[in-house]
Amino acid sequence: MDKPRILQAIIAKLTADAELYFRTARAAQYEATDEQSKAENKYDTRGLEASYLARGQSRQAAETEQALKDYRALPVKPFEQGAAIDLGALVELRGRRERMLFLVGPSAGGTEVIVDGDEITVITPHSPLGQQFMGRRAGDRVTLPAGEECRIRVVE
């Protein structure tokens, strides 16, 4: 696996997400301040609802912008054979039925990218699965939330 390509894919996905959040925040802000959104009676909450939506979209855009900064600053470091899992590790889990790839990232947990036909999911050290990974080594076992036991392999 080529970790720099994985990071590029994550950055591209986050960039697209940030652009979408900014566009939808601007549209919701316009809706909230539009003359036609003015309340016609005490039960008309269109303008208020649009302002809540604009605020939420703006917050999501800011979080995504911060995640972009985090990934642009993330050093691509190789992990030696037998090294403990830490931030930046590409981890493979093998269960009885499937193989899963995870990148331990600083933020944007749950982001999924496909590189060379492999789906890679970002997890953070603060997530339940990330907490199980941190400090473990290749060959260790973890139990997934569904109860399946998997063997860890540090890919890169």
KOLBATOR-36529 format. One line per field, with one value per atom (N, C-alpha, C): residue in one letter; x, y, z. Coordinates in nm, 3 decimals. Example, Ala and Ser with C-alpha at 12.3 -4.5 7.8 and 13.67 -1.06 7.14 Angstrom:
REM residues 2
res <- [A_A_A_S_S_S]
X <- [1.319_1.230_1.320_1.285_1.367_1.290]
Y <- [-0.569_-0.450_-0.330_-0.225_-0.106_0.003]
Z <- [0.780_0.780_0.780_0.708_0.714_0.787]
END
This chain:
REM residues 156
res <- [M_M_M_D_D_D_K_K_K_P_P_P_R_R_R_I_I_I_L_L_L_Q_Q_Q_A_A_A_I_I_I_I_I_I_A_A_A_K_K_K_L_L_L_T_T_T_A_A_A_D_D_D_A_A_A_E_E_E_L_L_L_Y_Y_Y_F_F_F_R_R_R_T_T_T_A_A_A_R_R_R_A_A_A_A_A_A_Q_Q_Q_Y_Y_Y_E_E_E_A_A_A_T_T_T_D_D_D_E_E_E_Q_Q_Q_S_S_S_K_K_K_A_A_A_E_E_E_N_N_N_K_K_K_Y_Y_Y_D_D_D_T_T_T_R_R_R_G_G_G_L_L_L_E_E_E_A_A_A_S_S_S_Y_Y_Y_L_L_L_A_A_A_R_R_R_G_G_G_Q_Q_Q_S_S_S_R_R_R_Q_Q_Q_A_A_A_A_A_A_E_E_E_T_T_T_E_E_E_Q_Q_Q_A_A_A_L_L_L_K_K_K_D_D_D_Y_Y_Y_R_R_R_A_A_A_L_L_L_P_P_P_V_V_V_K_K_K_P_P_P_F_F_F_E_E_E_Q_Q_Q_G_G_G_A_A_A_A_A_A_I_I_I_D_D_D_L_L_L_G_G_G_A_A_A_L_L_L_V_V_V_E_E_E_L_L_L_R_R_R_G_G_G_R_R_R_R_R_R_E_E_E_R_R_R_M_M_M_L_L_L_F_F_F_L_L_L_V_V_V_G_G_G_P_P_P_S_S_S_A_A_A_G_G_G_G_G_G_T_T_T_E_E_E_V_V_V_I_I_I_V_V_V_D_D_D_G_G_G_D_D_D_E_E_E_I_I_I_T_T_T_V_V_V_I_I_I_T_T_T_P_P_P_H_H_H_S_S_S_P_P_P_L_L_L_G_G_G_Q_Q_Q_Q_Q_Q_F_F_F_M_M_M_G_G_G_R_R_R_R_R_R_A_A_A_G_G_G_D_D_D_R_R_R_V_V_V_T_T_T_L_L_L_P_P_P_A_A_A_G_G_G_E_E_E_E_E_E_C_C_C_R_R_R_I_I_I_R_R_R_V_V_V_V_V_V_E_E_E]
X <- [0.084_0.000_0.088_0.046_0.119_0.051_0.106_0.044_0.030_0.129_0.109_-0.014_-0.040_-0.160_-0.288_-0.283_-0.400_-0.426_-0.321_-0.337_-0.388_-0.340_-0.389_-0.537_-0.580_-0.722_-0.807_-0.758_-0.830_-0.840_-0.731_-0.731_-0.827_-0.828_-0.921_-1.065_-1.096_-1.233_-1.274_-1.185_-1.216_-1.231_-1.152_-1.164_-1.301_-1.345_-1.477_-1.587_-1.571_-1.670_-1.678_-1.562_-1.559_-1.628_-1.602_-1.668_-1.819_-1.866_-2.009_-2.069_-2.001_-2.051_-2.057_-1.954_-1.955_-2.070_-2.092_-2.203_-2.337_-2.359_-2.488_-2.506_-2.398_-2.408_-2.448_-2.387_-2.423_-2.569_-2.613_-2.753_-2.849_-2.817_-2.904_-2.902_-2.786_-2.779_-2.864_-2.857_-2.940_-3.088_-3.123_-3.263_-3.308_-3.219_-3.254_-3.277_-3.207_-3.218_-3.305_-3.357_-3.441_-3.572_-3.621_-3.745_-3.862_-3.864_-3.976_-3.971_-3.860_-3.849_-3.895_-3.935_-3.983_-4.111_-4.117_-4.231_-4.361_-4.461_-4.593_-4.684_-4.652_-4.724_-4.632_-4.679_-4.590_-4.552_-4.622_-4.593_-4.502_-4.474_-4.391_-4.244_-4.174_-4.035_-3.935_-3.975_-3.885_-3.752_-3.755_-3.631_-3.544_-3.606_-3.532_-3.468_-3.542_-3.489_-3.374_-3.386_-3.279_-3.154_-3.171_-3.054_-2.984_-3.061_-3.001_-2.923_-2.981_-2.914_-2.785_-2.790_-2.671_-2.561_-2.599_-2.501_-2.438_-2.519_-2.467_-2.375_-2.415_-2.332_-2.200_-2.205_-2.082_-1.988_-2.044_-1.962_-1.898_-1.976_-1.923_-1.812_-1.830_-1.727_-1.599_-1.612_-1.494_-1.421_-1.497_-1.435_-1.363_-1.421_-1.359_-1.233_-1.236_-1.117_-1.005_-1.040_-0.939_-0.883_-0.968_-0.922_-0.826_-0.856_-0.764_-0.627_-0.623_-0.495_-0.423_-0.500_-0.440_-0.374_-0.442_-0.388_-0.274_-0.278_-0.167_-0.040_-0.056_0.059_0.101_0.023_0.053_0.178_0.281_0.402_0.376_0.433_0.423_0.547_0.528_0.643_0.626_0.733_0.723_0.718_0.648_0.642_0.727_0.823_0.913_0.836_0.885_0.825_0.820_0.704_0.688_0.662_0.657_0.632_0.487_0.465_0.330_0.249_0.121_0.032_0.023_0.034_0.029_-0.035_-0.045_-0.103_-0.028_-0.103_-0.044_-0.027_-0.058_-0.041_-0.153_-0.117_-0.214_-0.227_-0.348_-0.370_-0.467_-0.434_-0.523_-0.576_-0.708_-0.769_-0.814_-0.787_-0.834_-0.920_-1.044_-1.137_-1.155_-1.256_-1.284_-1.339_-1.415_-1.484_-1.429_-1.364_-1.325_-1.195_-1.150_-1.028_-1.068_-1.020_-1.054_-0.926_-0.923_-0.807_-0.848_-0.764_-0.789_-0.663_-0.681_-0.571_-0.601_-0.507_-0.524_-0.487_-0.589_-0.570_-0.600_-0.560_-0.581_-0.725_-0.805_-0.942_-1.018_-1.143_-1.228_-1.253_-1.272_-1.303_-1.428_-1.425_-1.537_-1.523_-1.429_-1.407_-1.359_-1.416_-1.379_-1.327_-1.216_-1.161_-1.128_-1.123_-1.084_-0.955_-0.852_-0.722_-0.682_-0.654_-0.615_-0.716_-0.843_-0.948_-0.972_-0.895_-0.912_-0.984_-1.084_-1.154_-1.079_-1.045_-0.972_-1.059_-1.079_-1.159_-1.068_-1.090_-1.013_-1.075_-0.990_-1.034_-0.941_-0.991_-0.908_-0.870_-0.762_-0.722_-0.828_-0.923_-1.024_-1.149_-1.161_-1.277_-1.260_-1.370_-1.357_-1.260_-1.268_-1.177_-1.035_-1.021_-0.889_-0.824_-0.902_-0.848_-0.798_-0.867_-0.821_-0.691_-0.673_-0.554_-0.428_-0.442_-0.326_-0.238_-0.110_-0.012_-0.007_-0.104_-0.100_0.004_0.035_0.134_0.078_0.146_0.104_0.095_-0.010_-0.031_-0.124_-0.142_-0.235_-0.377_-0.466_-0.606_-0.691_-0.796_-0.894_-1.032_-1.128_-1.266_-1.346_-1.412_-1.494_-1.625_-1.693_-1.820_-1.921_-1.915_-2.009_-1.970_-1.857_-1.816_-1.719_-1.687_-1.594_-1.451_-1.372_-1.233_-1.149_-1.060_-0.977_-0.831_-0.747_-0.602_-0.555_-0.470_-0.417_-0.293_-0.282_-0.158_-0.128_-0.010_0.030_0.087_0.017_0.056_0.170_0.158_0.258_0.255]
Y <- [-0.119_0.000_0.124_0.222_0.347_0.451_0.472_0.562_0.705_0.761_0.896_0.906_0.802_0.803_0.797_0.724_0.716_0.854_0.920_1.054_1.152_1.142_1.228_1.204_1.079_1.047_1.104_1.096_1.151_1.302_1.368_1.513_1.554_1.479_1.510_1.495_1.391_1.370_1.481_1.517_1.623_1.758_1.783_1.907_1.915_1.806_1.803_1.821_1.755_1.769_1.913_1.976_2.115_2.208_2.190_2.274_2.257_2.134_2.108_2.175_2.163_2.225_2.377_2.436_2.582_2.625_2.552_2.586_2.575_2.466_2.448_2.547_2.584_2.685_2.819_2.855_2.982_2.980_2.869_2.859_2.869_2.802_2.809_2.948_3.013_3.149_3.244_3.227_3.309_3.284_3.158_3.123_3.186_3.184_3.238_3.389_3.458_3.604_3.655_3.565_3.604_3.665_3.762_3.831_3.732_3.631_3.536_3.440_3.438_3.352_3.423_3.547_3.623_3.557_3.543_3.475_3.550_3.474_3.532_3.527_3.435_3.426_3.360_3.344_3.292_3.145_3.075_2.934_2.913_3.016_3.007_3.015_2.902_2.895_2.870_2.893_2.865_2.937_3.066_3.143_3.094_3.062_3.011_2.876_2.788_2.656_2.670_2.760_2.782_2.837_2.921_2.974_2.864_2.772_2.658_2.571_2.548_2.468_2.537_2.667_2.742_2.732_2.745_2.736_2.597_2.494_2.357_2.328_2.373_2.351_2.428_2.548_2.628_2.559_2.504_2.433_2.309_2.237_2.118_2.157_2.269_2.317_2.351_2.416_2.452_2.328_2.227_2.103_2.032_2.035_1.970_2.047_2.179_2.260_2.226_2.208_2.171_2.032_1.939_1.806_1.812_1.898_1.915_1.961_2.056_2.102_1.988_1.908_1.795_1.697_1.663_1.563_1.619_1.747_1.807_1.811_1.818_1.823_1.685_1.582_1.448_1.392_1.361_1.305_1.162_1.129_0.992_0.920_0.843_0.773_0.623_0.554_0.408_0.347_0.237_0.165_0.040_0.025_-0.091_-0.217_-0.330_-0.458_-0.470_-0.496_-0.511_-0.381_-0.268_-0.140_-0.133_-0.055_-0.038_0.053_0.028_0.112_0.250_0.350_0.489_0.571_0.700_0.790_0.775_0.760_0.746_0.602_0.507_0.366_0.320_0.240_0.172_0.031_-0.003_-0.128_-0.216_-0.343_-0.441_-0.534_-0.556_-0.655_-0.771_-0.889_-1.008_-1.089_-1.104_-1.187_-1.319_-1.393_-1.520_-1.499_-1.388_-1.369_-1.254_-1.158_-1.043_-0.980_-0.889_-0.812_-0.665_-0.590_-0.448_-0.368_-0.251_-0.162_-0.032_0.014_0.137_0.221_0.352_0.445_0.515_0.511_0.580_0.726_0.812_0.952_1.045_1.172_1.269_1.317_1.305_1.355_1.294_1.338_1.292_1.142_1.090_0.949_0.912_0.795_0.747_0.780_0.866_0.897_0.770_0.743_0.624_0.665_0.604_0.626_0.491_0.488_0.367_0.397_0.317_0.331_0.193_0.184_0.057_-0.054_-0.019_-0.117_-0.155_-0.102_-0.131_-0.016_-0.049_0.053_0.072_0.197_0.230_0.326_0.294_0.376_0.444_0.574_0.650_0.627_0.596_0.592_0.683_0.736_0.822_0.746_0.787_0.720_0.728_0.823_0.842_0.757_0.697_0.612_0.480_0.407_0.279_0.181_0.171_0.081_0.136_0.267_0.329_0.307_0.312_0.288_0.145_0.052_-0.087_-0.103_-0.024_-0.035_0.022_0.137_0.211_0.125_0.120_0.044_-0.103_-0.153_-0.295_-0.315_-0.440_-0.474_-0.579_-0.596_-0.698_-0.832_-0.906_-1.037_-1.033_-0.916_-0.904_-0.925_-0.951_-0.968_-0.858_-0.818_-0.723_-0.782_-0.736_-0.780_-0.663_-0.684_-0.581_-0.566_-0.450_-0.431_-0.542_-0.605_-0.713_-0.843_-0.842_-0.960_-1.049_-1.017_-1.099_-1.068_-1.171_-1.151_-1.148_-1.051_-1.032_-1.021_-1.061_-1.047_-0.919_-0.844_-0.717_-0.744_-0.669_-0.668_-0.521_-0.475_-0.339_-0.344_-0.279_-0.286_-0.189_-0.067_0.034_0.143]
Z <- [0.000_0.000_0.000_-0.073_-0.085_0.005_0.125_0.222_0.171_0.099_0.046_-0.046_-0.125_-0.211_-0.128_-0.019_0.071_0.132_0.178_0.236_0.131_0.007_-0.101_-0.124_-0.121_-0.141_-0.028_0.095_0.209_0.196_0.160_0.143_0.031_-0.079_-0.189_-0.144_-0.069_-0.020_0.076_0.168_0.263_0.194_0.090_0.014_-0.052_-0.114_-0.177_-0.073_0.042_0.149_0.199_0.217_0.267_0.168_0.039_-0.062_-0.056_-0.040_-0.031_0.094_0.207_0.331_0.318_0.256_0.238_0.148_0.039_-0.052_0.018_0.090_0.156_0.270_0.338_0.444_0.385_0.272_0.208_0.163_0.106_0.060_0.179_0.288_0.407_0.468_0.466_0.519_0.434_0.303_0.213_0.243_0.260_0.290_0.422_0.522_0.653_0.650_0.561_0.557_0.442_0.362_0.249_0.299_0.228_0.263_0.273_0.189_0.189_0.308_0.379_0.498_0.624_0.610_0.724_0.779_0.909_0.973_0.945_0.903_0.875_0.998_1.089_1.216_1.319_1.441_1.545_1.526_1.440_1.415_1.294_1.220_1.099_1.140_1.129_1.175_1.062_0.937_0.824_0.838_0.868_0.881_0.994_1.107_1.222_1.190_1.126_1.089_0.990_0.895_0.799_0.868_0.969_1.040_1.120_1.181_1.250_1.152_1.036_0.934_0.888_0.866_0.823_0.929_1.055_1.163_1.168_1.156_1.158_1.040_0.921_0.802_0.814_0.869_0.887_0.986_1.092_1.191_1.126_1.045_0.978_0.880_0.809_0.717_0.793_0.907_0.987_1.038_1.082_1.129_1.015_0.897_0.781_0.740_0.747_0.718_0.816_0.943_1.043_1.012_0.973_0.937_0.818_0.721_0.608_0.656_0.746_0.801_0.872_0.949_1.021_0.925_0.815_0.721_0.637_0.606_0.531_0.617_0.749_0.840_0.890_0.861_0.912_0.844_0.921_0.859_0.812_0.698_0.647_0.696_0.802_0.859_0.845_0.815_0.806_0.945_0.958_1.083_1.068_1.158_1.155_1.193_1.148_1.183_1.336_1.391_1.535_1.609_1.537_1.603_1.651_1.756_1.810_1.718_1.711_1.630_1.693_1.607_1.651_1.540_1.560_1.461_1.328_1.221_1.087_1.041_1.128_1.091_0.998_0.901_0.817_0.872_0.915_0.988_0.910_0.904_0.840_0.948_0.945_1.033_0.946_0.991_0.921_1.016_0.975_1.051_0.979_1.018_0.952_0.812_0.795_0.668_0.583_0.645_0.566_0.611_0.527_0.551_0.551_0.650_0.660_0.677_0.612_0.622_0.690_0.782_0.857_0.858_0.848_0.870_1.002_1.095_1.222_1.197_1.193_1.159_1.273_1.260_1.368_1.381_1.274_1.275_1.158_1.140_1.029_1.033_1.153_1.168_1.089_1.028_0.948_0.800_0.764_0.623_0.553_0.438_0.362_0.226_0.183_0.050_-0.011_-0.143_-0.214_-0.289_-0.261_-0.326_-0.376_-0.504_-0.567_-0.540_-0.538_-0.518_-0.373_-0.282_-0.139_-0.071_0.010_0.088_0.219_0.247_0.369_0.450_0.576_0.666_0.766_0.784_0.882_1.020_1.116_1.255_1.335_1.443_1.528_1.654_1.721_1.844_1.955_1.941_2.045_2.022_1.905_1.878_1.953_1.975_2.046_1.977_1.844_1.773_1.777_1.761_1.768_1.903_2.010_2.144_2.155_2.090_2.092_2.014_1.908_1.824_1.890_1.954_2.001_2.092_2.056_2.134_2.102_2.026_1.989_1.879_1.853_1.751_1.657_1.545_1.449_1.520_1.490_1.551_1.671_1.733_1.844_1.792_1.884_1.847_1.910_1.838_1.890_1.867_1.946_1.928_1.875_1.763_1.702_1.779_1.763_1.833_1.807_1.690_1.658_1.728_1.800_1.875_1.800_1.675_1.598_1.639_1.658_1.695_1.568_1.558_1.439_1.478_1.384_1.403_1.336_1.405_1.353_1.269_1.162_1.082_1.052_1.090_1.057_0.917_0.823_0.683_0.654_0.703_0.672_0.777]
END
